[in-house]
Amino acid sequence: MTRAIELSIESVNSGGGPFGSVIVKNDKVIAEGSNKVTLNNDPTAHGEIVAIRNACKSLNNFNLSGCELYSTCEPCPMCLSAIYWAHIEKIYYANTRDDAQKIDFDDSLIYSELLKNVKKRKIPM
């Protein structure tokens, strides 16, 4: 977790968002990631996603079974979905989504939209 926090600080200092993640397998760090949304103009470049991409490259495998993810914040719905798709087995996080909301990173709309019938969501489908 300490390394994830260091990554989030480094990210803020370089103009990114305050989020960092580390992926560990068999007690060994295999990948790191920090928020690159504003740096890369990529809304999917959250710290967890960047770490997952790096882990998949490092292991040459999209299946991260046996891995654990350490993140500075509770994963958003997009990141949580990627964690499930990657088969990461456990998540540790330092701050809740409520904590993130207090500093203007509010993903409550997405959570509420996911609970709605498809026909009642804000984006027509």
Secondary structure, DSSP 8 states (H G I E B T S, - for coil): -HHHHHHHHHHHHTTS-S-EEEEEETTEEEEEEE--HHHHT-TT--HHHHHHHHHHHHHT-S--TTEEEEEEE---HHHHHHHHHHT--EEEEEE-HHHHHHTT---HHHHHHHHS-GGGSSS--
